[in-house]
Amino acid sequence: MIQQRIVLLSAAGLASALLLAACGSSTEKTSTGTSPGSAVPVATAASQSATSTPAAGGDSGSGHMATTTMVMAKALNGMGSVVTDDKGMTLYRYDMDQANPSKWTCAGECTKTWMPVMVEDSVRTMGVEKSLLGTVHRDGMKQLTLGGWPLYRYMGDTQAGQTNGQAKGNMWYAATPSGAKSTMTG
């Protein structure tokens, strides 16, 4: 009887240790809700390392997210000047979102195709007016806005400089350095 209890307790302890280890190494982010937040200005700084990585979303259907520490204006594929992230990936805005006040509407399955561009504290700029940058709260994180419009990356853009998301569904457009939508096609 005592031997059976020792085996059961050992198995329970091992299962608990494995669960704790799995939780500690998870890259998933939990969400705190699905309702859009209010816009907040974003701080800018001249030095920070640039990264752009997708992260799995939480139970509100956040899907994937892209993080960035830099936005820059670039002339792409006959598109004129559009905004890209630190990896040169085109940033888009969604006509269903709102600019003033900033509100996002792309959620759930939408974010598997259109990754919200998230920031932590500061964003560097090149060719983009810093005063036009801001953030909107999204699932306990901050989504970058430009001219009030929440920004996204398109999963169909697999290399820097691509604009495959331009005019998708007549709702998604590359963002210009002023936050307007690009009406050109590449």
MDAnalysis code that builds the backbone (N, CA, C; Angstrom):
import MDAnalysis as mda
import numpy as np

u = mda.Universe.empty(558, n_residues=186, atom_resindex=np.repeat(np.arange(186), 3), trajectory=True)
u.add_TopologyAttr("name", ["N", "CA", "C"] * 186)
u.add_TopologyAttr("resid", np.arange(1, 187))
u.add_TopologyAttr("resname", ["MET", "ILE", "GLN", "GLN", "ARG", "ILE", "VAL", "LEU", "LEU", "SER", "ALA", "ALA", "GLY", "LEU", "ALA", "SER", "ALA", "LEU", "LEU", "LEU", "ALA", "ALA", "CYS", "GLY", "SER", "SER", "THR", "GLU", "LYS", "THR", "SER", "THR", "GLY", "THR", "SER", "PRO", "GLY", "SER", "ALA", "VAL", "PRO", "VAL", "ALA", "THR", "ALA", "ALA", "SER", "GLN", "SER", "ALA", "THR", "SER", "THR", "PRO", "ALA", "ALA", "GLY", "GLY", "ASP", "SER", "GLY", "SER", "GLY", "HIS", "MET", "ALA", "THR", "THR", "THR", "MET", "VAL", "MET", "ALA", "LYS", "ALA", "LEU", "ASN", "GLY", "MET", "GLY", "SER", "VAL", "VAL", "THR", "ASP", "ASP", "LYS", "GLY", "MET", "THR", "LEU", "TYR", "ARG", "TYR", "ASP", "MET", "ASP", "GLN", "ALA", "ASN", "PRO", "SER", "LYS", "TRP", "THR", "CYS", "ALA", "GLY", "GLU", "CYS", "THR", "LYS", "THR", "TRP", "MET", "PRO", "VAL", "MET", "VAL", "GLU", "ASP", "SER", "VAL", "ARG", "THR", "MET", "GLY", "VAL", "GLU", "LYS", "SER", "LEU", "LEU", "GLY", "THR", "VAL", "HIS", "ARG", "ASP", "GLY", "MET", "LYS", "GLN", "LEU", "THR", "LEU", "GLY", "GLY", "TRP", "PRO", "LEU", "TYR", "ARG", "TYR", "MET", "GLY", "ASP", "THR", "GLN", "ALA", "GLY", "GLN", "THR", "ASN", "GLY", "GLN", "ALA", "LYS", "GLY", "ASN", "MET", "TRP", "TYR", "ALA", "ALA", "THR", "PRO", "SER", "GLY", "ALA", "LYS", "SER", "THR", "MET", "THR", "GLY"])
u.atoms.positions = np.array([
    [0.820, -1.181, 0.000],
    [0.000, 0.000, 0.000],
    [0.868, 1.252, 0.000],
    [1.911, 1.289, 0.860],
    [2.792, 2.457, 0.939],
    [3.569, 2.590, -0.373],
    [4.002, 1.477, -0.926],
    [4.736, 1.501, -2.191],
    [3.861, 2.060, -3.315],
    [2.582, 1.722, -3.322],
    [1.651, 2.219, -4.330],
    [1.482, 3.739, -4.202],
    [1.396, 4.248, -2.985],
    [1.279, 5.695, -2.760],
    [2.540, 6.421, -3.231],
    [3.682, 5.850, -2.967],
    [4.947, 6.469, -3.383],
    [4.997, 6.563, -4.909],
    [4.587, 5.525, -5.586],
    [4.575, 5.522, -7.051],
    [3.594, 6.576, -7.566],
    [2.405, 6.629, -6.988],
    [1.402, 7.615, -7.411],
    [1.888, 9.041, -7.153],
    [2.458, 9.291, -5.986],
    [2.958, 10.624, -5.668],
    [4.124, 11.003, -6.582],
    [4.986, 10.054, -6.891],
    [6.111, 10.314, -7.802],
    [5.597, 10.658, -9.195],
    [4.603, 9.924, -9.663],
    [4.022, 10.186, -10.982],
    [3.360, 11.559, -11.013],
    [2.639, 11.905, -9.958],
    [1.990, 13.222, -9.893],
    [3.036, 14.331, -9.858],
    [4.108, 14.124, -9.107],
    [5.182, 15.120, -9.044],
    [5.861, 15.302, -10.388],
    [6.120, 14.219, -11.084],
    [6.742, 14.284, -12.404],
    [5.827, 14.996, -13.399],
    [4.537, 14.683, -13.367],
    [3.578, 15.343, -14.263],
    [3.523, 16.842, -13.970],
    [3.522, 17.211, -12.690],
    [3.507, 18.634, -12.319],
    [4.764, 19.340, -12.809],
    [5.917, 18.703, -12.651],
    [7.173, 19.312, -13.099],
    [7.170, 19.512, -14.608],
    [6.665, 18.528, -15.344],
    [6.599, 18.656, -16.801],
    [5.654, 19.774, -17.219],
    [4.511, 19.892, -16.556],
    [3.566, 20.963, -16.863],
    [4.162, 22.330, -16.566],
    [4.848, 22.467, -15.443],
    [5.475, 23.742, -15.105],
    [6.566, 24.096, -16.109],
    [7.348, 23.123, -16.519],
    [8.405, 23.364, -17.502],
    [7.805, 23.783, -18.834],
    [6.705, 23.151, -19.220],
    [6.050, 23.503, -20.483],
    [5.483, 24.917, -20.416],
    [4.912, 25.296, -19.282],
    [4.367, 26.655, -19.138],
    [5.473, 27.682, -19.186],
    [6.591, 27.401, -18.604],
    [7.701, 28.351, -18.576],
    [8.341, 28.568, -19.920],
    [8.267, 27.588, -20.831],
    [8.915, 27.739, -22.127],
    [7.941, 28.111, -23.233],
    [6.686, 28.318, -22.893],
    [5.687, 28.639, -23.904],
    [5.897, 30.030, -24.469],
    [5.666, 30.181, -25.779],
    [5.742, 31.496, -26.409],
    [4.368, 32.102, -26.577],
    [3.348, 31.424, -26.096],
    [1.997, 31.962, -26.246],
    [1.781, 33.102, -25.287],
    [0.996, 34.065, -25.729],
    [0.622, 35.196, -24.895],
    [-0.867, 35.076, -24.614],
    [-1.237, 35.276, -23.368],
    [-2.652, 35.221, -23.052],
    [-3.270, 36.575, -23.279],
    [-4.542, 36.569, -23.544],
    [-5.214, 37.834, -23.825],
    [-6.035, 38.252, -22.633],
    [-6.313, 39.546, -22.583],
    [-7.116, 40.061, -21.488],
    [-8.459, 40.561, -21.962],
    [-8.751, 40.398, -23.240],
    [-10.033, 40.862, -23.751],
    [-9.960, 41.108, -25.236],
    [-11.114, 41.396, -25.834],
    [-11.141, 41.597, -27.271],
    [-11.580, 42.982, -27.673],
    [-11.903, 43.820, -26.699],
    [-12.393, 45.135, -27.079],
    [-11.245, 46.096, -27.338],
    [-11.386, 46.921, -28.364],
    [-10.337, 47.872, -28.694],
    [-10.124, 48.874, -27.568],
    [-8.887, 49.363, -27.476],
    [-8.547, 50.341, -26.455],
    [-8.390, 51.717, -27.048],
    [-7.933, 52.624, -26.235],
    [-7.741, 53.992, -26.699],
    [-6.293, 54.211, -27.103],
    [-6.061, 55.159, -27.976],
    [-4.735, 55.435, -28.496],
    [-3.870, 56.113, -27.460],
    [-2.581, 55.790, -27.490],
    [-1.600, 56.367, -26.595],
    [-0.390, 56.741, -27.430],
    [0.187, 57.927, -27.246],
    [1.392, 58.268, -28.000],
    [2.507, 57.283, -27.672],
    [3.372, 57.030, -28.636],
    [4.476, 56.105, -28.432],
    [5.768, 56.903, -28.299],
    [6.601, 56.471, -27.360],
    [7.881, 57.150, -27.171],
    [8.841, 56.753, -28.279],
    [9.778, 57.616, -28.584],
    [10.775, 57.298, -29.594],
    [12.147, 57.343, -28.976],
    [13.040, 56.534, -29.500],
    [14.420, 56.515, -29.022],
    [15.336, 56.213, -30.185],
    [16.561, 56.616, -30.076],
    [17.518, 56.426, -31.162],
    [18.182, 55.068, -31.119],
    [18.170, 54.390, -29.981],
    [18.872, 53.116, -29.940],
    [18.048, 52.037, -29.279],
    [17.861, 50.962, -29.982],
    [17.285, 49.711, -29.511],
    [17.506, 48.696, -30.598],
    [17.645, 47.442, -30.227],
    [17.810, 46.430, -31.259],
    [16.481, 46.180, -31.934],
    [16.514, 45.911, -33.229],
    [15.301, 45.721, -34.008],
    [15.005, 44.243, -34.167],
    [13.734, 43.879, -33.915],
    [13.309, 42.498, -34.118],
    [11.943, 42.490, -34.746],
    [11.646, 41.421, -35.435],
    [10.324, 41.252, -36.010],
    [10.004, 39.775, -36.004],
    [9.210, 39.356, -35.027],
    [8.909, 37.952, -34.902],
    [7.441, 37.751, -34.622],
    [6.823, 36.738, -35.256],
    [5.438, 36.448, -34.939],
    [5.334, 35.745, -33.597],
    [4.261, 35.975, -32.896],
    [4.000, 35.297, -31.633],
    [2.584, 34.742, -31.686],
    [2.405, 33.605, -31.088],
    [1.077, 33.001, -31.083],
    [0.139, 33.820, -30.218],
    [-1.121, 33.815, -30.562],
    [-2.097, 34.638, -29.854],
    [-2.802, 33.892, -28.757],
    [-3.634, 34.584, -28.051],
    [-4.351, 34.022, -26.931],
    [-5.744, 33.587, -27.302],
    [-6.582, 33.405, -26.292],
    [-7.894, 32.848, -26.523],
    [-8.888, 33.858, -27.085],
    [-8.519, 35.112, -27.274],
    [-9.429, 36.049, -27.927],
    [-9.255, 35.980, -29.434],
    [-8.413, 35.062, -29.909],
    [-8.206, 34.919, -31.339],
    [-7.212, 35.924, -31.870],
    [-6.222, 36.277, -31.069],
    [-5.245, 37.266, -31.497],
    [-4.368, 36.751, -32.623],
    [-4.378, 35.455, -32.883],
    [-3.612, 34.911, -33.993],
    [-2.146, 35.193, -33.858],
    [-1.577, 35.826, -34.835],
    [-0.163, 36.129, -34.836],
    [0.038, 37.617, -34.639],
    [1.207, 37.964, -34.156],
    [1.546, 39.369, -34.000],
    [2.972, 39.570, -34.462],
    [3.262, 40.751, -34.949],
    [4.615, 41.107, -35.356],
    [5.075, 42.236, -34.456],
    [6.317, 42.169, -33.993],
    [6.842, 43.255, -33.185],
    [7.882, 44.012, -33.983],
    [8.007, 45.285, -33.692],
    [8.997, 46.098, -34.381],
    [9.493, 47.197, -33.460],
    [10.676, 47.705, -33.741],
    [11.215, 48.841, -33.010],
    [11.532, 49.987, -33.965],
    [11.197, 49.812, -35.263],
    [11.489, 50.856, -36.234],
    [10.466, 50.855, -37.353],
    [10.086, 52.045, -37.798],
    [9.276, 52.201, -39.003],
    [9.999, 53.186, -39.903],
    [9.950, 52.906, -41.203],
    [10.651, 53.763, -42.150],
    [9.878, 53.886, -43.444],
    [10.100, 54.994, -44.139],
    [9.483, 55.215, -45.445],
    [10.408, 54.650, -46.507],
    [9.826, 53.902, -47.449],
    [10.594, 53.333, -48.564],
    [9.751, 53.395, -49.826],
    [10.432, 53.631, -50.952],
    [9.763, 53.552, -52.252],
    [9.791, 52.086, -52.675],
    [8.610, 51.489, -52.909],
    [8.521, 50.065, -53.230],
    [7.748, 49.808, -54.512],
    [8.278, 48.996, -55.370],
    [7.588, 48.428, -56.532],
    [6.602, 49.377, -57.217],
    [7.009, 50.582, -57.489],
    [6.112, 51.522, -58.144],
    [4.964, 51.972, -57.273],
    [5.043, 51.719, -55.964],
    [3.975, 52.067, -55.017],
    [4.141, 53.478, -54.479],
    [5.226, 54.118, -54.810],
    [5.516, 55.385, -54.165],
    [6.105, 55.101, -52.800],
    [6.028, 56.051, -51.903],
    [6.595, 55.895, -50.574],
    [5.571, 55.250, -49.640],
    [5.955, 54.102, -49.078],
    [5.110, 53.404, -48.109],
    [5.934, 53.130, -46.861],
    [5.271, 52.708, -45.807],
    [5.930, 52.458, -44.533],
    [6.272, 50.977, -44.410],
    [7.493, 50.713, -43.935],
    [7.933, 49.345, -43.677],
    [8.428, 49.249, -42.240],
    [8.583, 48.010, -41.773],
    [9.128, 47.805, -40.435],
    [10.640, 47.653, -40.508],
    [11.248, 47.266, -39.406],
    [12.693, 47.137, -39.321],
    [13.261, 46.044, -40.233],
    [12.441, 45.131, -40.689],
    [12.883, 44.067, -41.605],
    [12.573, 44.400, -43.057],
    [12.005, 45.589, -43.312],
    [11.660, 45.982, -44.673],
    [10.318, 45.455, -45.142],
    [9.527, 44.898, -44.205],
    [8.214, 44.357, -44.549],
    [7.189, 45.491, -44.581],
    [6.365, 45.516, -45.619],
    [5.351, 46.555, -45.804],
    [4.333, 46.517, -44.667],
    [3.955, 47.697, -44.185],
    [2.936, 47.814, -43.148],
    [1.649, 48.332, -43.773],
    [0.530, 47.743, -43.354],
    [-0.772, 48.023, -43.945],
    [-1.731, 48.609, -42.919],
    [-2.760, 49.263, -43.433],
    [-3.873, 49.727, -42.605],
    [-5.159, 49.131, -43.165],
    [-6.165, 49.038, -42.325],
    [-7.423, 48.364, -42.642],
    [-8.547, 49.385, -42.606],
    [-9.311, 49.468, -43.692],
    [-10.386, 50.455, -43.784],
    [-11.480, 50.270, -42.734],
    [-11.633, 49.081, -42.177],
    [-12.660, 48.846, -41.164],
    [-12.238, 49.381, -39.789],
    [-10.933, 49.600, -39.587],
    [-10.457, 50.195, -38.341],
    [-10.838, 51.667, -38.318],
    [-10.611, 52.306, -37.196],
    [-10.873, 53.737, -37.070],
    [-9.590, 54.457, -36.695],
    [-9.442, 55.681, -37.223],
    [-8.241, 56.452, -36.941],
    [-8.416, 57.404, -35.763],
    [-9.579, 57.937, -35.556],
    [-9.725, 58.936, -34.525],
    [-11.049, 58.751, -33.802],
    [-11.129, 58.122, -32.689],
    [-10.018, 57.569, -31.943],
    [-9.568, 56.238, -32.547],
    [-8.310, 55.901, -32.319],
    [-7.750, 54.662, -32.869],
    [-8.482, 53.454, -32.299],
    [-9.005, 52.613, -33.185],
    [-9.659, 51.366, -32.782],
    [-9.352, 50.299, -33.817],
    [-9.070, 49.093, -33.338],
    [-8.820, 47.974, -34.239],
    [-10.051, 47.094, -34.309],
    [-10.276, 46.535, -35.495],
    [-11.407, 45.622, -35.678],
    [-10.960, 44.249, -36.181],
    [-9.734, 44.134, -36.651],
    [-9.199, 42.849, -37.124],
    [-8.870, 41.999, -35.900],
    [-9.606, 40.897, -35.712],
    [-9.404, 40.009, -34.572],
    [-9.627, 38.568, -35.016],
    [-9.294, 37.634, -34.167],
    [-9.531, 36.218, -34.453],
    [-8.813, 35.738, -35.698],
    [-9.561, 35.125, -36.606],
    [-8.990, 34.585, -37.846],
    [-8.298, 35.664, -38.670],
    [-8.782, 36.879, -38.599],
    [-8.191, 37.988, -39.357],
    [-6.706, 38.150, -39.030],
    [-6.338, 37.985, -37.757],
    [-4.951, 38.202, -37.357],
    [-4.018, 37.061, -37.747],
    [-4.563, 36.001, -38.289],
    [-3.706, 34.942, -38.822],
    [-3.164, 35.337, -40.191],
    [-3.878, 36.211, -40.881],
    [-3.450, 36.717, -42.184],
    [-2.830, 38.098, -42.051],
    [-3.398, 38.915, -41.197],
    [-2.954, 40.305, -40.996],
    [-2.453, 40.437, -39.563],
    [-1.141, 40.369, -39.385],
    [-0.540, 40.394, -38.055],
    [-0.463, 41.819, -37.512],
    [-1.089, 42.093, -36.361],
    [-0.958, 43.411, -35.750],
    [0.513, 43.703, -35.442],
    [0.952, 44.923, -35.688],
    [2.330, 45.329, -35.407],
    [2.374, 45.847, -33.976],
    [3.069, 45.107, -33.124],
    [3.127, 45.426, -31.706],
    [4.459, 46.100, -31.380],
    [4.415, 46.964, -30.363],
    [5.623, 47.643, -29.890],
    [5.676, 47.520, -28.377],
    [6.889, 47.647, -27.844],
    [7.021, 47.630, -26.391],
    [7.062, 49.058, -25.874],
    [8.186, 49.733, -26.006],
    [8.269, 51.081, -25.450],
    [8.578, 52.140, -26.487],
    [9.617, 51.951, -27.259],
    [10.027, 53.020, -28.168],
    [10.156, 52.508, -29.597],
    [9.991, 53.433, -30.525],
    [10.072, 53.117, -31.947],
    [10.952, 54.171, -32.610],
    [11.901, 53.712, -33.392],
    [12.729, 54.636, -34.169],
    [12.053, 54.861, -35.511],
    [12.316, 56.008, -36.119],
    [11.716, 56.312, -37.412],
    [12.762, 56.787, -38.401],
    [12.476, 56.576, -39.673],
    [13.271, 57.105, -40.780],
    [12.276, 57.506, -41.860],
    [12.130, 58.811, -42.094],
    [11.217, 59.286, -43.123],
    [9.757, 59.281, -42.721],
    [9.481, 58.997, -41.454],
    [8.113, 58.998, -40.928],
    [8.091, 59.976, -39.758],
    [7.146, 60.893, -39.761],
    [7.037, 61.902, -38.706],
    [6.701, 61.226, -37.379],
    [7.582, 61.396, -36.384],
    [7.407, 60.765, -35.076],
    [6.092, 61.161, -34.407],
    [5.649, 62.390, -34.637],
    [4.425, 62.854, -33.981],
    [3.182, 62.122, -34.489],
    [3.286, 61.416, -35.623],
    [2.148, 60.669, -36.164],
    [2.027, 59.270, -35.569],
    [3.061, 58.833, -34.837],
    [3.045, 57.498, -34.244],
    [2.297, 57.495, -32.928],
    [1.656, 56.395, -32.648],
    [0.961, 56.198, -31.384],
    [0.726, 54.716, -31.184],
    [-0.055, 54.380, -30.196],
    [-0.411, 52.982, -29.958],
    [-1.871, 52.901, -29.549],
    [-2.414, 51.714, -29.696],
    [-3.743, 51.399, -29.210],
    [-3.596, 50.100, -28.413],
    [-4.282, 50.009, -27.287],
    [-4.172, 48.814, -26.441],
    [-4.870, 47.636, -27.107],
    [-4.180, 46.491, -27.067],
    [-4.698, 45.276, -27.692],
    [-4.251, 44.088, -26.850],
    [-5.188, 43.449, -26.181],
    [-4.909, 42.242, -25.402],
    [-3.726, 42.421, -24.455],
    [-3.683, 43.545, -23.752],
    [-2.625, 43.788, -22.783],
    [-1.312, 44.234, -23.395],
    [-1.293, 44.467, -24.674],
    [-0.091, 44.911, -25.377],
    [-0.412, 46.205, -26.115],
    [0.584, 46.742, -26.848],
    [0.388, 47.983, -27.587],
    [0.576, 47.737, -29.083],
    [-0.465, 48.038, -29.862],
    [-0.378, 47.957, -31.314],
    [-0.005, 49.335, -31.841],
    [0.959, 49.380, -32.750],
    [1.444, 50.627, -33.321],
    [0.395, 51.244, -34.236],
    [0.237, 52.565, -34.132],
    [-0.647, 53.297, -35.036],
    [0.164, 54.366, -35.762],
    [-0.297, 54.720, -36.942],
    [0.312, 55.797, -37.732],
    [-0.819, 56.679, -38.227],
    [-0.784, 57.942, -37.856],
    [-1.878, 58.835, -38.203],
    [-3.184, 58.355, -37.594],
    [-3.080, 57.619, -36.485],
    [-4.256, 57.077, -35.807],
    [-4.661, 55.695, -36.280],
    [-4.163, 55.242, -37.427],
    [-4.568, 53.944, -37.991],
    [-3.706, 52.818, -37.439],
    [-4.300, 51.769, -36.853],
    [-3.533, 50.599, -36.423],
    [-2.817, 49.966, -37.624],
    [-1.590, 49.488, -37.402],
    [-0.778, 48.916, -38.483],
    [-0.677, 47.398, -38.377],
    [-0.544, 46.758, -39.556],
    [-0.489, 45.301, -39.678],
    [0.571, 44.899, -40.697],
    [1.027, 43.639, -40.584],
    [1.838, 43.014, -41.626],
    [0.983, 41.936, -42.271],
    [1.220, 41.705, -43.559],
    [0.450, 40.713, -44.314],
    [1.254, 39.413, -44.416],
    [0.642, 38.292, -44.070],
    [1.324, 36.994, -44.118],
    [1.756, 36.623, -45.527],
    [1.096, 37.165, -46.544],
    [1.446, 36.875, -47.930],
    [2.713, 37.576, -48.399],
    [3.205, 38.533, -47.622],
    [4.494, 39.166, -47.911],
    [5.563, 38.340, -47.206],
    [6.323, 37.580, -47.982],
    [7.311, 36.694, -47.386],
    [8.725, 37.248, -47.459],
    [8.913, 38.328, -48.229],
    [10.224, 38.953, -48.344],
    [10.077, 40.462, -48.234],
    [11.149, 41.089, -47.801],
    [11.160, 42.553, -47.690],
    [10.818, 43.169, -49.046],
    [10.049, 44.248, -49.010],
    [9.717, 44.984, -50.226],
    [8.503, 44.485, -50.975],
    [7.911, 43.379, -50.551],
    [6.718, 42.889, -51.237],
    [5.488, 43.680, -50.792],
    [4.516, 43.796, -51.697],
    [3.266, 44.509, -51.396],
    [2.070, 43.664, -51.850],
    [2.118, 42.374, -51.539],
    [1.067, 41.449, -51.969],
    [-0.276, 41.721, -51.309],
    [-0.292, 42.468, -50.216],
    [-1.539, 42.761, -49.528],
    [-2.231, 44.023, -50.032],
    [-1.588, 44.735, -50.945],
    [-2.148, 45.995, -51.431],
    [-3.520, 45.799, -52.063],
    [-4.509, 46.527, -51.574],
    [-5.889, 46.552, -52.070],
    [-6.611, 45.208, -51.912],
    [-6.135, 44.336, -51.005],
    [-6.816, 43.064, -50.748],
    [-8.224, 43.346, -50.235],
    [-9.193, 42.760, -50.893],
    [-10.583, 42.918, -50.498],
    [-11.067, 44.364, -50.552],
    [-10.349, 45.191, -51.253],
    [-10.644, 46.627, -51.312],
    [-10.766, 47.234, -49.911],
    [-10.000, 46.658, -48.949],
    [-10.046, 47.126, -47.562],
    [-8.663, 47.301, -46.944],
    [-7.652, 46.663, -47.513],
    [-6.302, 46.678, -46.945],
    [-5.382, 47.439, -47.886],
    [-4.627, 48.399, -47.325],
    [-3.747, 49.229, -48.147],
    [-2.434, 49.487, -47.428],
    [-1.361, 49.545, -48.199],
    [-0.069, 49.919, -47.640],
    [-0.214, 51.328, -47.061],
    [0.371, 51.536, -45.897],
    [0.316, 52.849, -45.254],
    [1.405, 53.751, -45.827],
    [1.060, 55.001, -46.061],
    [2.043, 55.994, -46.506],
    [2.669, 56.618, -45.258],
    [3.781, 57.337, -45.396],
    [4.417, 57.951, -44.228],
    [3.517, 58.931, -43.465],
    [2.455, 59.415, -44.080],
    [1.534, 60.317, -43.382],
    [0.395, 59.552, -42.702],
    [0.347, 58.225, -42.888],
    [-0.716, 57.410, -42.322],
    [-1.881, 57.197, -43.277],
    [-1.837, 57.861, -44.427],
    [-2.886, 57.672, -45.435],
    [-2.700, 56.314, -46.096],
    [-3.695, 55.882, -46.861],
    [-3.552, 54.620, -47.575],
    [-2.989, 54.896, -48.970],
    [-2.118, 53.992, -49.412],
    [-1.566, 54.099, -50.747],
    [-2.615, 53.621, -51.735],
    [-2.852, 54.377, -52.767],
    [-3.822, 53.971, -53.785],
    [-3.142, 53.439, -55.027],
    [-1.808, 53.402, -55.008],
    [-1.064, 52.886, -56.161],
    [-0.973, 51.373, -56.084],
    [-0.774, 50.746, -57.230],
    [-0.543, 49.302, -57.268],
    [0.801, 49.046, -57.900],
    [1.517, 48.087, -57.351],
    [2.882, 47.805, -57.797],
    [2.984, 46.888, -58.895],
])
